[in-house]
Amino acid sequence: MNTLKKYIKVYQVVILVLITIVYLGTVMCNSFKAEKKQAIVHPNGKLFAGSATCKNCHRDIFESHQYTAHFLTSVIADVTTIKGNFSEGKNVFRLNDRLTIRMERTPDSLFQVGFVDGKEAMRQPFNIVIGSGRKGQTYLYWYHNNLFQLPVSYYTPLNSWCNSPGYSTTQILFNRNIPGRCLECHGTYFKNTIASDGIEEYDKSKIIYGVDCERCHGPAADHVAWQLNNPQEKKAKYIINPASLSRQLKLDNCALCHSGLRKNSKPSFAFVVGDKLDDFSAPDYNVNNTAKLDVHGNQYGLLTASKCFKMSKMDCSSCHNVHVKETNNAQVFSQRCMSCHNSANHNFCTQPLTKGLVLQNNCIDCHMPALPSNKIFLAVEDKSKSTSDLVRTHLIAIYKEQTKNYLNKINKDKSLAKE
């Protein structure tokens, strides 16, 4: 009898231990999940909801926006998001006879590997893709909590690997640190701190990739919670509609990323739509010298120097619908030009009509042509095809040489069609 009691007691202890282990395991697992899903809070104290929550009420806008260059401007790197070719023979970028960089694919990861005289000198993984791929992509890798740019990027027009902007083409380097000011234009939020050595560190669990809904409407958790609790209410609360802002504040929202180099007076990602941009940063160039504004990255400066802008109330949204992919659709943009420039207003285009020229289809290539950047030069594998980056200028004007080239192209296309 005593032996049976002992067995029962041991059995009870074992059961108790097992229950405790299961309980602790559940708590730890739930704690781990909670940690992985911890909230992301903007520096202004507002909580992000995540753009997926917008789908419940704004399905059409949410779904169309996913295909825009803004939304795709940063993503986690993998075989589906990297545009460059990893196939043998197409995965090498040669700096010179001694230095090469290979793009390598392993079962676990993707790497850029630098070789000196055929011997491996450095390798780092593709971790983040920057750029939608519309014109190109560049790539970042994690080193502890720091982010660095990989030395080889991708240039879409030539379907070719190329040098990364800012890197030497005579050395193999992997040391270009990425500050928050760069990421501020390629992501909705990266939680960052300044380390003792002055290099910014990032919290990998608190990143919102791409320029999504909350980048232009502000953190939306309060809005989502209120709307879910008040589904019958049609008037939005706790969200910012940029259309309701003053002209300058609308422009400031776009100018954060489209006004060239700026010096921050407040930390990156502190600005939120509705703020005055000059309270957060200042131009790192002479704003009055428009002749020296490069076409790369300063659409705001060029636009505001245009006669069209000065003589109207237009802002960026007059021409751009950021919710929809409209890239390279000259006809769509031309129709917006003609909402102001038309015969009734006596300011229609004076270009004499020639066969094949339909003004309504393309104002853009004559008045906002793609021009070479003085800042970004792309060296590709075939050196004869290396080129300056071409960017559509936002200084709306008459460009005689580009207009001539456009008309010649129409005539050439017309001749080819006859053959």
C-alpha positions, 0 to 999 in steps of 0.5 A, a space after each residue: 500500500 505504501 509503495 502504491 502511495 509513493 507511485 501516486 505521489 511521484 506520478 502527481 509530481 511528474 504531472 505537475 512538472 509537465 503542466 508547469 513546463 507546458 505553461 511556461 512554454 506557452 507563456 514564453 511562446 506568446 511572449 516571443 510572438 508579442 515581441 515579434 509583433 511589437 507595436 511600431 510608434 512614430 517619434 510623434 507618439 502616434 501608433 502605426 497600423 500597417 497599410 494592410 489595415 487600409 484594405 478593409 475600407 479602401 480596397 481599390 486604392 490599396 490594391 492599385 497602390 501596391 504596383 506603384 514605384 513608391 510602394 515598391 521603393 524598398 523591400 526585403 531582398 530575395 530571388 523575386 525582388 532582385 531584378 539582376 541576373 544570377 545566371 553563370 556568365 551574366 552575374 559578373 561585374 568587372 571593375 578592371 582586369 584584376 577586380 571583379 564582383 560576382 553575384 552568387 546564389 546559394 541554397 540559403 542566401 544571395 551574395 555579392 562577392 569581391 575577387 582580387 586576381 581571382 581570389 575572394 576578398 569580401 562577401 556580403 549578402 543581399 538583405 534589402 532592395 532599394 528602388 522599384 526596378 522601374 529605372 534600377 535598384 541598389 542593395 543594402 546589407 546588414 552588419 550587426 544593426 548597421 546598414 551598408 550599400 553593396 558595390 553593385 547595383 542594377 540598371 533596368 534600361 540595359 538589363 545590366 549590373 552597374 556600379 553603385 552610386 558613390 562607389 569607386 570603380 577602381 577598388 572593391 569596397 563594401 563600406 558605404 554606410 547608409 544614414 537615416 536620411 537616405 532611408 527616409 525617402 525609401 521607406 515609411 519608417 526605420 526606427 534608428 538611433 545614433 551610436 557612440 561612433 556617430 553611425 546610425 543603428 536600426 531596430 530590425 523589428 521596427 521597419 515599415 518598407 516602401 512608401 505606403 499609406 501611412 507615409 503620406 497620411 500619417 500613422 493610422 492606428 487611432 484612425 483604424 480603431 475609431 473607424 472599426 468602432 464607428 462603421 456607420 460614420 463616414 467622416 474620417 477621424 485621426 487621419 491626415 488627408 493631404 488634399 485638405 492641406 495648404 498648397 505649401 504643406 502639400 508641396 512639403 510632403 513631396 519635397 521631403 524626398 523630391 527637393 535634393 540634398 537637405 541637412 536635417 535639423 531634427 532626426 530622420 523620420 520625425 517629419 510627418 505629413 502636415 508639418 512644415 518641412 523647413 522646421 525639420 531640414 534645410 536645403 544643402 544648396 543654393 535654392 536661388 540658383 536653379 541653373 545648377 539644380 540637377 535633374 536627379 532628385 530635385 523635382 520640387 526645386 525645378 517645378 517651383 522655378 517653372 512659369 507654369 507653377 508660378 502662374 497657377 495654383 498647381 502642386 504635385 498632385 495636379 499631375 500625379 495620382 500617387 495611388 495609381 501606377 502611371 509611369 511613362 504614360 505620356 498621354 495621361 500626363 499630357 491630358 492634365 497639361 491640357 486641362 490648363 493649356 487649351 484653345 479656350 485659354 489661348 495658351 495652347 501649344 504653337 508647334 505646327 502640326 506635322 503628320 504623325 504628331 498628336 499634341 494631345 498624346 505627348 506634351 512631355 517629351 518636348 516640355 519635360 524631357 529626360 535629361 542626363 544627370 550630372 551626379 549619377 553616372 552608371 558604369 556597366 559591364 559593356 563600357 561603351 554603354 556606360 551612361 549618365 542617369 536620364 531623369 525627366 526634368 520638372 523644369 517645364 519649359 521649351 527645349 528646342 533641341 529635345 523638341 527637334 529630336 522628338 519630331 525627328 523620331 516621329 518622322 523616322 517612325 513614320 518612314 519605317 512604317 511605310 517600308 
